């Protein structure tokens, strides 16, 4: 969508590339601050990026 690599996004947001990788694979739940940074960068609501599962 924004033609970014994981490394590019990680540098913009201030995390490691591995963090972005794990978020994409649903193996890491980001902090509220990180979720808000991602939403701000992509100009969307947090709920458009993340959702609660019934088991959460």
N, CA, C and O atoms as a Maestro MAE file, in Angstrom:
{
 s_m_m2io_version
 :::
 2.0.0
}

f_m_ct {
 s_m_title
 :::
 protein
 m_atom[224] {
  # First column is atom index #
  i_m_mmod_type
  r_m_x_coord
  r_m_y_coord
  r_m_z_coord
  i_m_residue_number
  s_m_chain_name
  s_m_pdb_residue_name
  s_m_pdb_atom_name
  i_m_atomic_number
  :::
  1 25 0.824 -1.187 0.000 1 A "UNK " " N  " 7
  2 3 0.000 0.000 0.000 1 A "UNK " " CA " 6
  3 2 0.875 1.262 0.000 1 A "UNK " " C  " 6
  4 15 0.641 2.191 -0.772 1 A "UNK " " O  " 8
  5 25 1.865 1.277 0.860 2 A "UNK " " N  " 7
  6 3 2.760 2.438 0.928 2 A "UNK " " CA " 6
  7 2 4.131 2.113 0.357 2 A "UNK " " C  " 6
  8 15 5.046 2.935 0.410 2 A "UNK " " O  " 8
  9 25 4.269 0.902 -0.195 3 A "UNK " " N  " 7
  10 3 5.525 0.487 -0.801 3 A "UNK " " CA " 6
  11 2 6.700 0.645 0.162 3 A "UNK " " C  " 6
  12 15 7.737 1.211 -0.182 3 A "UNK " " O  " 8
  13 25 6.509 0.130 1.374 4 A "UNK " " N  " 7
  14 3 7.547 0.178 2.407 4 A "UNK " " CA " 6
  15 2 8.038 -1.227 2.720 4 A "UNK " " C  " 6
  16 15 7.262 -2.182 2.713 4 A "UNK " " O  " 8
  17 25 9.310 -1.343 2.990 5 A "UNK " " N  " 7
  18 3 9.819 -2.607 3.520 5 A "UNK " " CA " 6
  19 2 9.565 -2.628 5.030 5 A "UNK " " C  " 6
  20 15 9.262 -1.599 5.634 5 A "UNK " " O  " 8
  21 25 9.690 -3.796 5.616 6 A "UNK " " N  " 7
  22 3 9.565 -3.900 7.072 6 A "UNK " " CA " 6
  23 2 10.616 -3.020 7.738 6 A "UNK " " C  " 6
  24 15 10.342 -2.365 8.744 6 A "UNK " " O  " 8
  25 25 11.812 -3.008 7.176 7 A "UNK " " N  " 7
  26 3 12.899 -2.202 7.741 7 A "UNK " " CA " 6
  27 2 12.563 -0.714 7.674 7 A "UNK " " C  " 6
  28 15 12.791 0.021 8.636 7 A "UNK " " O  " 8
  29 25 12.020 -0.270 6.539 8 A "UNK " " N  " 7
  30 3 11.638 1.147 6.399 8 A "UNK " " CA " 6
  31 2 10.610 1.533 7.451 8 A "UNK " " C  " 6
  32 15 10.767 2.536 8.147 8 A "UNK " " O  " 8
  33 25 9.555 0.728 7.563 9 A "UNK " " N  " 7
  34 3 8.503 1.030 8.536 9 A "UNK " " CA " 6
  35 2 9.050 0.998 9.955 9 A "UNK " " C  " 6
  36 15 8.713 1.853 10.775 9 A "UNK " " O  " 8
  37 25 9.886 0.022 10.243 10 A "UNK " " N  " 7
  38 3 10.479 -0.083 11.582 10 A "UNK " " CA " 6
  39 2 11.255 1.178 11.940 10 A "UNK " " C  " 6
  40 15 11.142 1.680 13.059 10 A "UNK " " O  " 8
  41 25 12.036 1.688 11.008 11 A "UNK " " N  " 7
  42 3 12.816 2.899 11.270 11 A "UNK " " CA " 6
  43 2 11.905 4.110 11.473 11 A "UNK " " C  " 6
  44 15 12.164 4.943 12.342 11 A "UNK " " O  " 8
  45 25 10.852 4.208 10.683 12 A "UNK " " N  " 7
  46 3 9.919 5.326 10.810 12 A "UNK " " CA " 6
  47 2 9.230 5.310 12.167 12 A "UNK " " C  " 6
  48 15 9.085 6.349 12.811 12 A "UNK " " O  " 8
  49 25 8.803 4.120 12.598 13 A "UNK " " N  " 7
  50 3 8.046 3.975 13.840 13 A "UNK " " CA " 6
  51 2 8.962 3.915 15.064 13 A "UNK " " C  " 6
  52 15 8.545 4.258 16.170 13 A "UNK " " O  " 8
  53 25 10.213 3.479 14.865 14 A "UNK " " N  " 7
  54 3 11.161 3.419 15.978 14 A "UNK " " CA " 6
  55 2 11.204 2.077 16.680 14 A "UNK " " C  " 6
  56 15 11.376 2.007 17.896 14 A "UNK " " O  " 8
  57 25 11.044 1.000 15.900 15 A "UNK " " N  " 7
  58 3 11.123 -0.354 16.449 15 A "UNK " " CA " 6
  59 2 12.043 -1.171 15.551 15 A "UNK " " C  " 6
  60 15 12.558 -0.663 14.555 15 A "UNK " " O  " 8
  61 25 12.247 -2.431 15.904 16 A "UNK " " N  " 7
  62 3 13.078 -3.297 15.077 16 A "UNK " " CA " 6
  63 2 12.251 -3.887 13.925 16 A "UNK " " C  " 6
  64 15 11.022 -3.937 13.982 16 A "UNK " " O  " 8
  65 25 12.949 -4.324 12.899 17 A "UNK " " N  " 7
  66 3 12.278 -4.979 11.779 17 A "UNK " " CA " 6
  67 2 11.569 -6.236 12.253 17 A "UNK " " C  " 6
  68 15 10.496 -6.572 11.751 17 A "UNK " " O  " 8
  69 25 12.162 -6.934 13.221 18 A "UNK " " N  " 7
  70 3 11.556 -8.155 13.748 18 A "UNK " " CA " 6
  71 2 10.207 -7.857 14.408 18 A "UNK " " C  " 6
  72 15 9.278 -8.660 14.314 18 A "UNK " " O  " 8
  73 25 10.100 -6.710 15.071 19 A "UNK " " N  " 7
  74 3 8.826 -6.336 15.692 19 A "UNK " " CA " 6
  75 2 7.742 -6.215 14.631 19 A "UNK " " C  " 6
  76 15 6.637 -6.725 14.816 19 A "UNK " " O  " 8
  77 25 8.042 -5.549 13.524 20 A "UNK " " N  " 7
  78 3 7.073 -5.418 12.437 20 A "UNK " " CA " 6
  79 2 6.717 -6.793 11.881 20 A "UNK " " C  " 6
  80 15 5.548 -7.085 11.629 20 A "UNK " " O  " 8
  81 25 7.719 -7.623 11.695 21 A "UNK " " N  " 7
  82 3 7.505 -8.987 11.198 21 A "UNK " " CA " 6
  83 2 6.548 -9.755 12.115 21 A "UNK " " C  " 6
  84 15 5.600 -10.377 11.635 21 A "UNK " " O  " 8
  85 25 6.787 -9.717 13.408 22 A "UNK " " N  " 7
  86 3 5.949 -10.461 14.344 22 A "UNK " " CA " 6
  87 2 4.535 -9.895 14.434 22 A "UNK " " C  " 6
  88 15 3.579 -10.653 14.599 22 A "UNK " " O  " 8
  89 25 4.389 -8.585 14.329 23 A "UNK " " N  " 7
  90 3 3.047 -7.984 14.306 23 A "UNK " " CA " 6
  91 2 2.294 -8.474 13.075 23 A "UNK " " C  " 6
  92 15 1.126 -8.850 13.172 23 A "UNK " " O  " 8
  93 25 2.945 -8.474 11.930 24 A "UNK " " N  " 7
  94 3 2.301 -8.924 10.684 24 A "UNK " " CA " 6
  95 2 1.874 -10.388 10.768 24 A "UNK " " C  " 6
  96 15 0.880 -10.780 10.157 24 A "UNK " " O  " 8
  97 25 2.605 -11.181 11.508 25 A "UNK " " N  " 7
  98 3 2.317 -12.616 11.633 25 A "UNK " " CA " 6
  99 2 1.404 -12.933 12.822 25 A "UNK " " C  " 6
  100 15 1.169 -14.102 13.128 25 A "UNK " " O  " 8
  101 25 0.893 -11.901 13.490 26 A "UNK " " N  " 7
  102 3 0.038 -12.067 14.675 26 A "UNK " " CA " 6
  103 2 0.734 -12.841 15.795 26 A "UNK " " C  " 6
  104 15 0.096 -13.595 16.529 26 A "UNK " " O  " 8
  105 25 2.044 -12.647 15.918 27 A "UNK " " N  " 7
  106 3 2.808 -13.301 16.977 27 A "UNK " " CA " 6
  107 2 3.268 -12.319 18.035 27 A "UNK " " C  " 6
  108 15 3.974 -12.687 18.974 27 A "UNK " " O  " 8
  109 25 2.860 -11.056 17.878 28 A "UNK " " N  " 7
  110 3 3.239 -10.017 18.837 28 A "UNK " " CA " 6
  111 2 2.091 -9.026 18.932 28 A "UNK " " C  " 6
  112 15 1.593 -8.540 17.916 28 A "UNK " " O  " 8
  113 25 1.680 -8.733 20.139 29 A "UNK " " N  " 7
  114 3 0.642 -7.732 20.370 29 A "UNK " " CA " 6
  115 2 1.350 -6.432 20.730 29 A "UNK " " C  " 6
  116 15 2.020 -6.356 21.760 29 A "UNK " " O  " 8
  117 25 1.207 -5.416 19.894 30 A "UNK " " N  " 7
  118 3 1.917 -4.162 20.153 30 A "UNK " " CA " 6
  119 2 1.344 -3.420 21.348 30 A "UNK " " C  " 6
  120 15 0.181 -3.595 21.713 30 A "UNK " " O  " 8
  121 25 2.173 -2.601 21.942 31 A "UNK " " N  " 7
  122 3 1.708 -1.731 23.021 31 A "UNK " " CA " 6
  123 2 0.708 -0.737 22.449 31 A "UNK " " C  " 6
  124 15 0.609 -0.570 21.233 31 A "UNK " " O  " 8
  125 25 -0.018 -0.092 23.319 32 A "UNK " " N  " 7
  126 3 -0.969 0.936 22.888 32 A "UNK " " CA " 6
  127 2 -0.250 2.044 22.136 32 A "UNK " " C  " 6
  128 15 -0.733 2.510 21.104 32 A "UNK " " O  " 8
  129 25 0.886 2.464 22.640 33 A "UNK " " N  " 7
  130 3 1.649 3.535 21.998 33 A "UNK " " CA " 6
  131 2 2.089 3.111 20.596 33 A "UNK " " C  " 6
  132 15 1.970 3.891 19.651 33 A "UNK " " O  " 8
  133 25 2.584 1.913 20.454 34 A "UNK " " N  " 7
  134 3 3.019 1.438 19.146 34 A "UNK " " CA " 6
  135 2 1.829 1.316 18.190 34 A "UNK " " C  " 6
  136 15 1.937 1.683 17.020 34 A "UNK " " O  " 8
  137 25 0.714 0.812 18.673 35 A "UNK " " N  " 7
  138 3 -0.486 0.716 17.838 35 A "UNK " " CA " 6
  139 2 -0.937 2.097 17.364 35 A "UNK " " C  " 6
  140 15 -1.329 2.270 16.210 35 A "UNK " " O  " 8
  141 25 -0.877 3.071 18.263 36 A "UNK " " N  " 7
  142 3 -1.258 4.438 17.894 36 A "UNK " " CA " 6
  143 2 -0.284 5.051 16.888 36 A "UNK " " C  " 6
  144 15 -0.703 5.771 15.981 36 A "UNK " " O  " 8
  145 25 1.006 4.773 17.040 37 A "UNK " " N  " 7
  146 3 1.991 5.273 16.078 37 A "UNK " " CA " 6
  147 2 1.737 4.698 14.686 37 A "UNK " " C  " 6
  148 15 1.803 5.416 13.688 37 A "UNK " " O  " 8
  149 25 1.449 3.406 14.629 38 A "UNK " " N  " 7
  150 3 1.171 2.773 13.341 38 A "UNK " " CA " 6
  151 2 -0.088 3.361 12.701 38 A "UNK " " C  " 6
  152 15 -0.110 3.653 11.505 38 A "UNK " " O  " 8
  153 25 -1.126 3.530 13.506 39 A "UNK " " N  " 7
  154 3 -2.374 4.102 12.996 39 A "UNK " " CA " 6
  155 2 -2.147 5.522 12.504 39 A "UNK " " C  " 6
  156 15 -2.667 5.905 11.455 39 A "UNK " " O  " 8
  157 25 -1.390 6.295 13.237 40 A "UNK " " N  " 7
  158 3 -1.104 7.670 12.823 40 A "UNK " " CA " 6
  159 2 -0.338 7.682 11.500 40 A "UNK " " C  " 6
  160 15 -0.658 8.455 10.596 40 A "UNK " " O  " 8
  161 25 0.665 6.829 11.396 41 A "UNK " " N  " 7
  162 3 1.458 6.790 10.172 41 A "UNK " " CA " 6
  163 2 0.588 6.449 8.960 41 A "UNK " " C  " 6
  164 15 0.692 7.086 7.911 41 A "UNK " " O  " 8
  165 25 -0.267 5.440 9.116 42 A "UNK " " N  " 7
  166 3 -1.100 5.002 8.000 42 A "UNK " " CA " 6
  167 2 -2.390 5.823 7.856 42 A "UNK " " C  " 6
  168 15 -3.177 5.604 6.935 42 A "UNK " " O  " 8
  169 25 -2.593 6.772 8.782 43 A "UNK " " N  " 7
  170 3 -3.769 7.654 8.750 43 A "UNK " " CA " 6
  171 2 -5.080 6.866 8.767 43 A "UNK " " C  " 6
  172 15 -5.996 7.108 7.981 43 A "UNK " " O  " 8
  173 25 -5.127 5.908 9.704 44 A "UNK " " N  " 7
  174 3 -6.331 5.098 9.914 44 A "UNK " " CA " 6
  175 2 -6.586 4.993 11.412 44 A "UNK " " C  " 6
  176 15 -5.729 5.347 12.222 44 A "UNK " " O  " 8
  177 25 -7.755 4.511 11.770 45 A "UNK " " N  " 7
  178 3 -8.055 4.246 13.176 45 A "UNK " " CA " 6
  179 2 -7.362 2.955 13.598 45 A "UNK " " C  " 6
  180 15 -7.149 2.056 12.785 45 A "UNK " " O  " 8
  181 25 -7.019 2.879 14.867 46 A "UNK " " N  " 7
  182 3 -6.360 1.676 15.397 46 A "UNK " " CA " 6
  183 2 -7.188 0.437 15.082 46 A "UNK " " C  " 6
  184 15 -6.642 -0.620 14.765 46 A "UNK " " O  " 8
  185 25 -8.513 0.573 15.172 47 A "UNK " " N  " 7
  186 3 -9.395 -0.567 14.926 47 A "UNK " " CA " 6
  187 2 -9.313 -1.072 13.480 47 A "UNK " " C  " 6
  188 15 -9.715 -2.201 13.198 47 A "UNK " " O  " 8
  189 25 -8.806 -0.262 12.584 48 A "UNK " " N  " 7
  190 3 -8.634 -0.712 11.212 48 A "UNK " " CA " 6
  191 2 -7.383 -1.575 11.061 48 A "UNK " " C  " 6
  192 15 -7.263 -2.336 10.100 48 A "UNK " " O  " 8
  193 25 -6.461 -1.458 11.999 49 A "UNK " " N  " 7
  194 3 -5.240 -2.247 11.962 49 A "UNK " " CA " 6
  195 2 -5.316 -3.471 12.865 49 A "UNK " " C  " 6
  196 15 -4.778 -4.528 12.537 49 A "UNK " " O  " 8
  197 25 -5.988 -3.320 14.005 50 A "UNK " " N  " 7
  198 3 -6.018 -4.375 15.022 50 A "UNK " " CA " 6
  199 2 -7.442 -4.603 15.491 50 A "UNK " " C  " 6
  200 15 -8.248 -3.673 15.536 50 A "UNK " " O  " 8
  201 25 -7.745 -5.841 15.838 51 A "UNK " " N  " 7
  202 3 -9.057 -6.150 16.401 51 A "UNK " " CA " 6
  203 2 -8.914 -7.197 17.485 51 A "UNK " " C  " 6
  204 15 -7.985 -8.005 17.477 51 A "UNK " " O  " 8
  205 25 -9.845 -7.166 18.412 52 A "UNK " " N  " 7
  206 3 -9.868 -8.167 19.473 52 A "UNK " " CA " 6
  207 2 -10.476 -9.465 18.948 52 A "UNK " " C  " 6
  208 15 -11.474 -9.445 18.226 52 A "UNK " " O  " 8
  209 25 -9.887 -10.557 19.304 53 A "UNK " " N  " 7
  210 3 -10.448 -11.869 18.991 53 A "UNK " " CA " 6
  211 2 -11.417 -12.245 20.110 53 A "UNK " " C  " 6
  212 15 -11.345 -11.687 21.205 53 A "UNK " " O  " 8
  213 25 -12.298 -13.160 19.851 54 A "UNK " " N  " 7
  214 3 -13.249 -13.602 20.879 54 A "UNK " " CA " 6
  215 2 -12.523 -14.199 22.090 54 A "UNK " " C  " 6
  216 15 -13.048 -14.185 23.203 54 A "UNK " " O  " 8
  217 25 -11.323 -14.719 21.867 55 A "UNK " " N  " 7
  218 3 -10.560 -15.337 22.959 55 A "UNK " " CA " 6
  219 2 -9.737 -14.333 23.761 55 A "UNK " " C  " 6
  220 15 -9.136 -14.701 24.770 55 A "UNK " " O  " 8
  221 25 -9.699 -13.065 23.327 56 A "UNK " " N  " 7
  222 3 -8.926 -12.038 24.041 56 A "UNK " " CA " 6
  223 2 -9.669 -11.543 25.266 56 A "UNK " " C  " 6
  224 15 -9.168 -10.679 25.984 56 A "UNK " " O  " 8
  :::
 }
 m_bond[223] {
  # First column is bond index #
  i_m_from
  i_m_to
  i_m_order
  :::
  1 1 2 1
  2 2 3 1
  3 3 4 2
  4 3 5 1
  5 5 6 1
  6 6 7 1
  7 7 8 2
  8 7 9 1
  9 9 10 1
  10 10 11 1
  11 11 12 2
  12 11 13 1
  13 13 14 1
  14 14 15 1
  15 15 16 2
  16 15 17 1
  17 17 18 1
  18 18 19 1
  19 19 20 2
  20 19 21 1
  21 21 22 1
  22 22 23 1
  23 23 24 2
  24 23 25 1
  25 25 26 1
  26 26 27 1
  27 27 28 2
  28 27 29 1
  29 29 30 1
  30 30 31 1
  31 31 32 2
  32 31 33 1
  33 33 34 1
  34 34 35 1
  35 35 36 2
  36 35 37 1
  37 37 38 1
  38 38 39 1
  39 39 40 2
  40 39 41 1
  41 41 42 1
  42 42 43 1
  43 43 44 2
  44 43 45 1
  45 45 46 1
  46 46 47 1
  47 47 48 2
  48 47 49 1
  49 49 50 1
  50 50 51 1
  51 51 52 2
  52 51 53 1
  53 53 54 1
  54 54 55 1
  55 55 56 2
  56 55 57 1
  57 57 58 1
  58 58 59 1
  59 59 60 2
  60 59 61 1
  61 61 62 1
  62 62 63 1
  63 63 64 2
  64 63 65 1
  65 65 66 1
  66 66 67 1
  67 67 68 2
  68 67 69 1
  69 69 70 1
  70 70 71 1
  71 71 72 2
  72 71 73 1
  73 73 74 1
  74 74 75 1
  75 75 76 2
  76 75 77 1
  77 77 78 1
  78 78 79 1
  79 79 80 2
  80 79 81 1
  81 81 82 1
  82 82 83 1
  83 83 84 2
  84 83 85 1
  85 85 86 1
  86 86 87 1
  87 87 88 2
  88 87 89 1
  89 89 90 1
  90 90 91 1
  91 91 92 2
  92 91 93 1
  93 93 94 1
  94 94 95 1
  95 95 96 2
  96 95 97 1
  97 97 98 1
  98 98 99 1
  99 99 100 2
  100 99 101 1
  101 101 102 1
  102 102 103 1
  103 103 104 2
  104 103 105 1
  105 105 106 1
  106 106 107 1
  107 107 108 2
  108 107 109 1
  109 109 110 1
  110 110 111 1
  111 111 112 2
  112 111 113 1
  113 113 114 1
  114 114 115 1
  115 115 116 2
  116 115 117 1
  117 117 118 1
  118 118 119 1
  119 119 120 2
  120 119 121 1
  121 121 122 1
  122 122 123 1
  123 123 124 2
  124 123 125 1
  125 125 126 1
  126 126 127 1
  127 127 128 2
  128 127 129 1
  129 129 130 1
  130 130 131 1
  131 131 132 2
  132 131 133 1
  133 133 134 1
  134 134 135 1
  135 135 136 2
  136 135 137 1
  137 137 138 1
  138 138 139 1
  139 139 140 2
  140 139 141 1
  141 141 142 1
  142 142 143 1
  143 143 144 2
  144 143 145 1
  145 145 146 1
  146 146 147 1
  147 147 148 2
  148 147 149 1
  149 149 150 1
  150 150 151 1
  151 151 152 2
  152 151 153 1
  153 153 154 1
  154 154 155 1
  155 155 156 2
  156 155 157 1
  157 157 158 1
  158 158 159 1
  159 159 160 2
  160 159 161 1
  161 161 162 1
  162 162 163 1
  163 163 164 2
  164 163 165 1
  165 165 166 1
  166 166 167 1
  167 167 168 2
  168 167 169 1
  169 169 170 1
  170 170 171 1
  171 171 172 2
  172 171 173 1
  173 173 174 1
  174 174 175 1
  175 175 176 2
  176 175 177 1
  177 177 178 1
  178 178 179 1
  179 179 180 2
  180 179 181 1
  181 181 182 1
  182 182 183 1
  183 183 184 2
  184 183 185 1
  185 185 186 1
  186 186 187 1
  187 187 188 2
  188 187 189 1
  189 189 190 1
  190 190 191 1
  191 191 192 2
  192 191 193 1
  193 193 194 1
  194 194 195 1
  195 195 196 2
  196 195 197 1
  197 197 198 1
  198 198 199 1
  199 199 200 2
  200 199 201 1
  201 201 202 1
  202 202 203 1
  203 203 204 2
  204 203 205 1
  205 205 206 1
  206 206 207 1
  207 207 208 2
  208 207 209 1
  209 209 210 1
  210 210 211 1
  211 211 212 2
  212 211 213 1
  213 213 214 1
  214 214 215 1
  215 215 216 2
  216 215 217 1
  217 217 218 1
  218 218 219 1
  219 219 220 2
  220 219 221 1
  221 221 222 1
  222 222 223 1
  223 223 224 2
  :::
 }
}
